[in-house]
Structure formats: C-alpha cells, structure tokens
C-alpha cells in the first residue's frame, strides 16, 4: 500500500485490511482483483497519494478524525499549506516524516517524538519532525519579540489559525447513544446536512461536523496519556480518552493547538470501565449493526477482547484530543497579537499564567491610572503657570 506505483491497491472494506483477491461486491461497489505481483514489480517511493490514501481518511471517512488531514491535502494551494503547495515547495510527507529502518517519525503518543528544538540541517540528522529542525528557534528575522515566543508557544499555534480549511468537514461530535432508530417499516435512517455530511445514521447515531474552525489550546510537552480499558472512569464527568501532558511550569511544554472531539459512547455501568462492542457481523453473531442490542454487542466484544463484562450498559460523554500539525497557513494569515492578547482571546481558558492584554491586577491598574492622572495634572499646572508668568 505504501509503495504501490500502479495506483491499483485497494483494501476491501470488510476483510481487515486485505485487498480483494478475487472480484467482490460491497455496498453496490465492485472491487476488482488486485494483482499483487504487478504491484510488487512496480514499487515506488511512498508519496502524498500513498500516505494520504489511509491518513486523510482516518476515523472512517474523508477528514473525519484529524481536522488537519483530508483529501484537500492531495493537491493543496499555498493558502491551505505552504509546505505542500503543489505550485510551490510541493513537499511530500516524508520530507518531515523521516524514517530509519521504517521507524517513521511522527507525533505524538505515549512518548515524545524526537524533537531537539534545533536545526537538523545542513548536517541532516534525519529527524525533521519539529518546525525548528528546519526553521530554527529564531525564525522571525526582523521581529525579536516573536522569537521570544518560541520558548512557550508552538509554531503551530500561530501558523494554524483554523483547521479543516480545505472545504472538507471534520467530525466534531459523535453520539452513539442515539443509534438504532429505524423507520416504521424497519428500514435504516440516514440524514444528511446541506453539505452532504451524515448527521444521523441508524448504525452510528448522531454526528456533527464543521469547517474552518478555531483550535482549542493546551500546554503540551509532546506526550499523551490515554484511558485504557481496564482503567476505572468517573461517569459523572466528561471522560478525557486522551490528554496532552504539560503545564506552564513544565519547561518542555508549549501552548499547542488541538482539535477536541466530543463523543458519547457505551461503558460498563457496573464496573465503570470502557467496553469494546462488537459492531460488524451477521445476524445471530451479537454484532450491534446486525441486532442493534448494545448488551449483546458488548458481551460478544468483551468476550473476544478477553475482559469481563457485567451486562449493564450505560453511556458516558468523552473527549479526544488530536494535535494539529498540518494546514500551515502563509505568514500573512497567521494569528495577529490581539487574537491571544485580549480579554476574550483564544487563550482565555489557559489561566495558569499571566498573559499581557488579557490579565490584570486591580492594584497595578489603580497605581498606573493614578500615575497617568498625576502626570496630566502636572502638565496642566505647568502650562498654566508658564502662561501666567509670561504675562
């Protein structure tokens, strides 16, 4: 899939990643037999097309998961991404996502990606995943004030002003608790918005979408923590399925932009643990999409997963953080100072530190205004005295 030079390799939807070894039909589409021998004789370097064939469609469809990766990135212009602009730099994914022995550098999971915050070039260490590895930590030639920001603010924060900018909507909310509704005659219900995005599906529940969205911001040192199936959760709160680690006091952390996905999903209401439901399968298999019974689906799924299930299903609200690293806008479209340095700016929710233009002290304000008024009074008195004495 990564090195196919023929453009013919396609995975069959229900074969766990396998291609069609013989002609098959699914959902009204005929999948032709994939000639693996021909592909093996025509391998090429990976490309934006081979990478994007999977990564642009993460989460089940075009742009669903990430918010900064979708089919608009196959051939973006400069306004969408300055690095991948097809009429400009026209970078492929591997310019930044370098690899050693197929260990491909990326961001960011239970450990930080290699990111030394220094130039990788011209020496070329082979690790170019960080903006600084090409641009240095002092990228603004004529603005020292902006360079001072790089210690605490990620480059992406200013240079990705909005995500899902390519006209492809990204999913923002997915409520599984509403799934399972049918028409009076037992048929599945599918509803779409005016742009063709599915906002309700019998199999999947209710969904919400958006384009050109402001990111949310958090302190992030390149490490995520994840809720695992065996972890006890608190169903009375919104459960963060993953969470970026970092704080103002953490010298390795910076303010970073994220897409934060909202969800509502099943859990074991007795043990307060996540469940792994069986979704796909034939009638009688317990699969939710065949029988629309969450208890059966959870029972079968947990049995296959190898963990106990109490038989009691509930639903919890969840969030999922996806860091934004693509759709880098031209410098002219990057954030202006007032976008953050204002009372109701983009960083209003990050309250663990003093931010000029946003935060204030009553005492300091009082002293400042007192100094202003005393200065004005002094100027006025001085002017009046000069006028009188001149007479």
Secondary structure, 3 states (H helix, E strand, C coil): CCCECCCCCCECCCCCCCECCCCEEECCEEECCCCHHHHHCCECCCCHHHHHHHHCCCCCCCCCCCCCCCHHHCCCCCCCCCCCCCCCCCCCHHHCCCEECCEECCCCCCCCCCCCCCCCCCCCCCCCCCCHHHHCCCCCCCCHHHHHHHHCECHHHHHCCCECCCCCCEEEEEEHHHCCCECCCCCECEEECCCCCEEEECCCEEEEEECCECCEEEEECCCEEECCCCCCCCCCCCEECEEECCCCCCCCCEEEEEEEEEEEEEEECCCCEECCCCCCCCCCCCCHHHHCCHHHHHHHHHHHHCCCCCCCEEEEEEEEEEECCCCCCCHHHCCCHHHCCCCCCCCCCCCCCCCCCCCCCHHHHHHHHHHHHHHHHHHHHHHHHHHHHHC
